[in-house]
Amino acid sequence: MGKFDVITSFAFFDGVMKEPIEKALKSHIENGNINLIHIVTESEVHAIIDNFKYANDKKVCVVKNATRPTFQTLIGYSNTLLTNNSADVTAIINGDVSFSDELAVKKSMDLFAQERFPANGMLALSRHEVINGKLEMYLKRDNSLPNYVSADAWVFNKPCVLKQDAFYFMGQMNCDLMLASDLIDSGYQPLNPCLDIVIIHHEGELKSDEYYDGENEKESTINAKYFFLASRLNPSGAVRGVPWISCSWLDSNYTGKNYYFNTRRTVWLLLRNEEKLFNSYLQALKGLEAIAAKRNMQINIVIEGNITTNLISIFSDVLSLNESIYFHSVDSISDFIDCALNGIVTWSDSFAIVNDVSRLTRNVVEQVDEFFVDLRNVNKINFCGPDALGVDVKWFLNHRYEDKFEGEISYSEYDKRKCSLVTSMFKTDEFIETFINNCQALDKYEEIDHFYLTANPTKVELQSIKRILREQKNAIFVWNRQDPGLYECWNIGIRMSSTEFISNANVDDLRDPEHVNTLVHDLMNRGGYAFAASALHPFYTFSGDLDTHKIEHPWYSDQEGSVEFLTLGNLEENDNGSYTLNPHNIPHCMPIWRRDLHDKYGFFDEDRYGTFADWAFWLKVTNDGEVGYLNGKGLGYYYVNLESHNRRGDKLAVFHQKVEDDFVPFFLHKRKIKEQAPPRKLNIFGSNLHYGEHRNSFNKIAESLLPLETSDNGVLFLPFIERYFVWGDEPGEAASATPTPIERPWVGILHVPFFAPSWFHTPVSPEVIFESELWKASLPNCKGLITLSNDLKRDVEWYLPGIPVVSLLHPTDFDNLKPFDYEKYVNTPTIVQAGDWLRKLQAIHQIKANGHRRVMLKKTHTDSYLQNEISTFGNRIDPDVEVFTMVSNEEYDELLSSSVVICWLYATAANNLVLECIARKTPLLINPLPSVVEYLGPDYPLYINDIAEAEKLLADKQRIKAAHDYLSNKRFREELSYQKFFEEFRDSAFYYEL
């Protein structure tokens, strides 16, 4: 073994604590592996020898320095010893600190010879304290993490040249963090294997955090720190520490290199110290490491209890790729989370906590400075599709880790997530536990991303947060150092979300278990709505018992249907000619809306509108033509709290005035437009022509738009595009002797869906029409297309991306019709199949309608379509089915008023039979194609997916009655009226732009 010299520094003065220094000197002298002890001091040599025991020992060399030795002086002295071969290794060590034994010195010497010891490495050792007779690593920060800035021994095996003058002294506050920073900036890599190279602090009294806080507040300490930061061009105050390690960890590629206490974004990974979980944690770390590396973030792994060499070795592959991963031992992760949420773990202004890796989407990672991943209660690691990597996860990780990534990738799990909830946790002690219980009762709650925004949480809220982390996997906690305010909390949650839909979730409001699913279903299936809300049960004494809060007629339950701009406020004219806009904020306290609205309309503006920010947002959205939907079911529970956010503040009148300033002019303008005659822009083509065999004449659609017809040169309006471009024989139409391209501005209604079965009249399919020469020649003058379902609208927009498209619901007559008579049906059960276009025509022959008369109504072309179907699928004709061709209107009405109808479709956009059943309230067995659901709604009781299901529903009289009652809702009359069709078209941006 080579020569190991110790260099220390202390002085003699009144009040000096000699005992700890003497204990350290004695320990050095008795250590057989220490060659010499060098005391570099500003005191006279005899003062040291005369006043300190053991200073006159033959192993001790006292060196007089003109002034108090700085670290620059001590390092220079070390360099001299190493250069002239007086020592092979030197240790600059505090005067009251010594190596524990000969083995500690030997380990230090041996470590320099270890194969994986960095070429630029040296040791910076943290001390142990003697507590109750045992050696312990006592120095922990107030956040329970190890204090990596504290070091008391600096060990070198080669001369050290610093870029800057180490002007600070041994024993001076913050000298260790200054020296660590200077060493790193000068190209050295300090290692701190203090877990098995033990140095002992001999001062008996342990200094408290309060002591160090007081020292740090002294003017001399502050001035020295500022001088250091300024001279090192470090205005941000970046602090580097030297993490505690074990010598054996170098074999697993872990040295704790370049650890930052602050200024660097960090991923915190919280793990349970159980070996059976380590492989799962390894897969999680591989994914998180890639996310962190992409964003230049370091990873801090926090584990309860001692960190073993085995644990470090499991992670060696990852550590070989990324040196910015660090391991930290804490006594309690629960306490550590408390510290984090109290703002004393990170330097940053915001962080997120998740306990499911798949919740770490790009939006989450990019909206916060840091994030914590709590995997203590997770046995299965699952990465999802649109995650923070921004690429295919499996492909990326397999290539990065040479096919050694074993984590589960599940895009389908992410696809299930349609909605996010955003909750602001501010003074929630009274409500939070009940709120959590209510959320956990939501149907498929695990498929909802739930963002909780918090700042300065109370003790109750801290316990609630930890409960959620134990019990749920869908929560994303977002901590902010400063409370952003309610609406900015919403905005942060919205920015962090990745789902198609989003909702605010106030802690004092409650939801029916079906609330979220129902409104998401409405938005996905009713077609084109920007937001959805439900009727509300108000309650005045807070509890989680929903049944006690139910009222017979919930708020807004009588207003089911579309929510437009003019429905969101009541405009009153005052005596002085000014106007007051009274809120009628139908979305109210828990709407669900499309997240992409914020791409178009911005976010909730609390600075301008205060507590009216949500109302103002919905006014802004609907003012631009967007429409919401109100579900008449009482699915929400609104706590009427006189202390709630929307009732507080002394600026309510000011904020309300700003809403009026911004939106009253639009109310006046839109009301005026509604009251005055609309601009006439259309030349309607063929309103008196024939458009097929229908009980409800299609010509009435053209007639409903006559108020928009002009005698001047207007935009040509084609009520039936398929007629003009395929089968019409009027002059200019495709089947006439003179088919003529349209050479003037035109618009038209497209009826037929894409990709109809080949045995129907395929020339009318849009994909065929769009390839015809007549269409191509007419397309340059097309100003837009009208579809009768959003499903078809989406297809058209994909095929013709440059053409404006508007979707309108096909209207129908509701008056002078014979309504369905349930009692008559029960007395003479009948099931009818009517029509033929795009229908499975043998459905009526296949269904086993026990106790029912079966009737098939044919039209002119039915037999031709039927034969084609038989040729394709085989003959399933049942002779017991009664077949009639082209019955009279009276006979048709009689059948529809006393029978259940079956209509099994291959495809559709708007279907006349569906409309006729709606108008008569006639129960209809039908498959739930997207366009069908747009008309009937997602909750219709008689959707079928196969014959067996049709037979089961037909036998269920309660379901038949429920369908009749469902179709009796007055919203159908409102939504499918010709007046509504006219108004929707007249008020659309599509018509405005013509």
Summary of the structure (lengths in Angstrom):
residues: 994
radius of gyration: 39.2
end to end distance: 93.3
largest distance: 128.7
contacts: 3260
relative contact order: 0.05
helix: 38%
strand: 20%
